[in-house]
Amino acid sequence: MNRSIVVSTLERVEEAVSDATAAIDLQPSIDILAAAYVSRCVDLILLDRVEEAVADVTAAIDLQPDDIDILGQA
């Protein structure tokens, strides 16, 4: 998950999406899973893949509906 954030910061967005997807595939704790969805959502927006980004932020909200910070991060 951290690698995805670092790679995104380096503007290697496609690689960041792949790293976030790998983190999601590992099925980590709910907190980490939601963060991975949000991270990938941000990168997908940068790639103009809006429909996929909406699906990811929706998944994050479904995992943590009481976390009001999710929308602020996405």
C-alpha positions in Angstrom: 0.0 0.0 0.0 2.7 2.5 0.9 4.5 1.7 -2.3 1.4 2.7 -4.3 1.4 6.1 -2.5 5.2 6.7 -3.2 4.9 5.6 -6.8 2.0 8.0 -7.3 3.9 10.8 -5.8 6.6 10.1 -8.3 4.0 10.5 -11.1 4.2 6.9 -12.1 0.4 6.7 -11.9 -0.2 3.5 -13.9 2.3 1.7 -11.7 0.6 3.1 -8.6 -2.8 1.7 -9.8 -1.1 -1.7 -10.2 0.4 -1.5 -6.7 -2.9 -0.5 -5.1 -4.7 -3.3 -7.0 -2.1 -5.7 -5.6 -2.8 -4.4 -2.1 -6.5 -4.9 -2.6 -6.0 -8.4 -3.9 -4.2 -9.3 -0.7 -7.5 -8.7 1.2 -5.8 -6.8 4.1 -7.7 -5.4 7.1 -10.7 -3.3 6.4 -8.8 -0.1 7.2 -6.0 -0.9 4.8 -8.4 -2.2 2.2 -10.4 1.0 2.3 -7.3 3.1 2.1 -6.1 1.1 -0.9 -9.4 1.8 -2.7 -9.1 5.5 -2.0 -5.5 5.6 -3.2 -6.4 3.8 -6.4 -9.4 6.1 -6.8 -7.2 9.2 -6.8 -4.8 7.6 -9.3 -7.7 6.6 -11.6 -9.0 10.1 -11.6 -5.5 11.3 -12.7 -5.8 8.8 -15.6 -9.3 10.1 -16.4 -10.8 6.7 -15.6 -13.7 8.2 -13.7 -16.1 5.3 -13.7 -13.5 3.0 -12.1 -12.6 5.8 -9.6 -16.3 6.1 -8.6 -16.5 2.3 -8.1 -13.4 2.4 -5.9 -14.6 5.3 -3.7 -18.0 3.5 -3.4 -16.2 0.3 -2.2 -14.2 2.3 0.4 -17.4 3.9 1.7 -19.1 0.5 1.8 -16.2 -0.8 3.9 -16.2 2.2 6.2 -19.5 4.0 6.0 -18.8 6.0 9.2 -15.4 7.3 8.0 -16.2 10.9 6.9 -12.6 11.4 5.8 -12.9 9.1 2.8 -14.6 11.7 0.6 -12.1 14.3 1.5 -9.3 12.0 0.4 -10.8 11.1 -2.9 
